[in-house]
């Protein structure tokens, strides 16, 4: 039975926050928000929930997410949006959530320092490309074809919106993600490695796949 795929909406913030954190961690125990915030799990998730439901329409905002439901339950999700929109809204989204949660300017500066590691290896595709990110499935629903269905939907949406190319990034070494994206027609585009990145995350760097739409 095919899953039901729908746009995320108000009320999905908890699931979207879980999706973001899970996808960022990949096959490693910590991801971007874990390092940037350096907070316990519940506080980290609360911050990401605020980002997902904020006014800034970043790559973490629920309006850019598609959810696959199985038996009425949110089981998997991903986000899809233009690269240019994602690239320019990272800092505003974090600043909005930081101020809303009462973090000081010094707290925000410390977050910036802790998150600087990502710039060692992250690479953006062309601003006019379609970006698919933050792909995750609840453990109980893995292996049921939900991610392929979501990827197909996101690819079709990008194509119908007039985009010619799509890209997706992940930790080097996340073999499950790499195989899944390859089956969806994505191919190697580039990778960036750095020893400091690996010392912190346990992954050598980021790899980016791309495909024509």
Secondary structure as GFF3:
##gff-version 3
##sequence-region A 1 213
A	DSSP	beta_strand	4	7	.	.	.	ID=ss1
A	DSSP	alpha_helix	13	25	.	.	.	ID=ss2
A	DSSP	alpha_helix	32	37	.	.	.	ID=ss3
A	DSSP	alpha_helix	41	52	.	.	.	ID=ss4
A	DSSP	three_ten_helix	62	64	.	.	.	ID=ss5
A	DSSP	beta_strand	65	70	.	.	.	ID=ss6
A	DSSP	beta_strand	73	82	.	.	.	ID=ss7
A	DSSP	alpha_helix	83	100	.	.	.	ID=ss8
A	DSSP	alpha_helix	105	115	.	.	.	ID=ss9
A	DSSP	three_ten_helix	116	120	.	.	.	ID=ss10
A	DSSP	beta_strand	130	137	.	.	.	ID=ss11
A	DSSP	three_ten_helix	139	141	.	.	.	ID=ss12
A	DSSP	alpha_helix	146	160	.	.	.	ID=ss13
A	DSSP	beta_strand	165	171	.	.	.	ID=ss14
A	DSSP	alpha_helix	175	183	.	.	.	ID=ss15
A	DSSP	beta_strand	187	193	.	.	.	ID=ss16
A	DSSP	alpha_helix	195	201	.	.	.	ID=ss17
A	DSSP	beta_strand	205	212	.	.	.	ID=ss18
###
